[in-house]
């Protein structure tokens, strides 16, 4: 056990920060004697640069530096700055005897533990050892979470279409962007006959893993229903009854499902509580494909209706989830449908991919890249 413990310590790397050479020398002797690898810093700037360059198991840092030898303001600011870039790394702060208030403030700002100067070697080594072990446990947990997240992301990716079917006479682009590693948005496009293509977009109430689990249930229930002989209103009714049996009381799904017949340029659709897709006509007029039914998963006996829409050459249809139009800037102002409409009108005649990318870039600029919800979009240009 002693050999195993020594091996673990020898692989642990500490960053020691103090502006007093004799303090650094004493700590070097003590920590090297215990088998730790150590790097040293003499200023807050050195600490931040070292953390950017290497990975450490513990930071052992003084709170007083040359600009503020007694008050600890520099050290407290450094604790806050470290926590801003790394929430996990253990921070053991050192302060003089009798200055407990400073240590308490450091703990409030995110320090993991504190040591008083002059220190007791045994107590200091015990605290460092505990923090090294805490760091190892945390990083092991983080690695497992990252592996699970990667697997979940790959599984969800397989639930979405790997390629969009090409439809004669139409230009199509689609994209989904989860706000977390996985999300609750869904879309699909499936050829169901020689002239008919099913198009759907959905939004689960919830983000992250809960939303992704409900999305997988939606996909499993929806796929077998996407057939030529099942009309959109019938599909939504069947799907709703299935989801009502498994949906938690506080969850629901909005869905837009349509069948495009490119021989007639006719879209037959049912909107089950989803954001109304935007239709931009070639003459500059616009329309919204409003809801023709309730959300899915809450009202088992709901009767859904469907509508028909005829498309002309040059018309553009944009289907989207609420993460697109509800993305807010720092003033909590949403991107909104009006901006979506304006950009779509300005890019009349451009390709579907260009319009999609322009819209996504505009939303990202509006919210500073900080999306609050999953974003999914399908652009269909006749």
MOSULFEN-V579412 format. One record per backbone hydrogen bond with DSSP energy under -1.0 kcal/mol. NH is the residue of the N-H (numbers start at 0). CO is the residue of the C=O. Records with the same first field share a line. If there is no record, write none. Layout:
BEGIN
NH: CO / CO
END
This chain:
BEGIN
4: 0
5: 1
6: 2
7: 3
8: 4
9: 5
10: 6
11: 8
13: 36
14: 57
15: 38
16: 59
17: 40
23: 19
24: 20
25: 21
26: 22
27: 23
28: 24
29: 25
30: 26
31: 27
32: 28
34: 31
35: 30
36: 11
38: 13
40: 15
46: 42
47: 43
48: 44
49: 45
50: 46
51: 47
52: 48
53: 49
56: 12
57: 12
58: 89
59: 14
60: 91
61: 16
62: 93
67: 64
74: 62
75: 71
76: 72
77: 73
78: 74
79: 75
80: 76
81: 77
82: 78
83: 79
85: 81
91: 58
92: 112
93: 60
94: 114
96: 116
98: 95
102: 98
103: 99
104: 100
105: 101
106: 102
107: 103
108: 104
109: 106
110: 105
111: 90
112: 90
114: 92
116: 94
123: 119
124: 120
125: 121
126: 122
127: 123
128: 124
129: 125
130: 126
131: 127
132: 128
133: 129
134: 130
135: 131
136: 132
137: 133
138: 134
139: 135
140: 136
141: 137
142: 138
143: 139
144: 140
145: 141
146: 142
147: 143
148: 144
149: 145
150: 146
151: 147
152: 148
153: 149
154: 150
155: 151
156: 152
157: 153
169: 166
170: 380
172: 378
174: 376
176: 374
185: 201
187: 199
189: 197
191: 195
192: 195
196: 259
197: 189
198: 257
199: 187
200: 255
201: 185
202: 253
203: 183
204: 251
205: 203
210: 206
211: 207
212: 208
213: 209
214: 210
215: 211
216: 212
217: 213
218: 214
219: 215
220: 216
221: 217
222: 218
224: 221
225: 222
226: 224
229: 226
234: 230
235: 231
236: 232
237: 233
238: 234
239: 235
240: 236
241: 237
242: 238
243: 239
246: 242
250: 247
252: 295
253: 202
254: 271
255: 200
256: 269
257: 198
258: 267
259: 196
260: 265
261: 194
263: 260
264: 260
265: 260
266: 308
267: 258
268: 306
269: 256
271: 254
272: 270 / 292
277: 317
278: 286
279: 315
280: 284
283: 280
286: 278
288: 276
289: 287
291: 270
295: 252
301: 298
304: 291
306: 268
308: 266
310: 264
314: 311
315: 279
316: 379
317: 277
318: 377
320: 375
323: 320
325: 321
328: 332
331: 328
334: 326
335: 324
339: 335
340: 336
341: 337
342: 338
343: 339
344: 340
345: 341
346: 342
347: 344
349: 346
354: 350
355: 351
356: 352
357: 353
358: 354
359: 355
360: 356
361: 357
362: 358
363: 359
364: 360
365: 361
366: 362
368: 363
369: 366
370: 368
374: 176
376: 174
377: 318
378: 172
379: 316
380: 170
381: 314
END
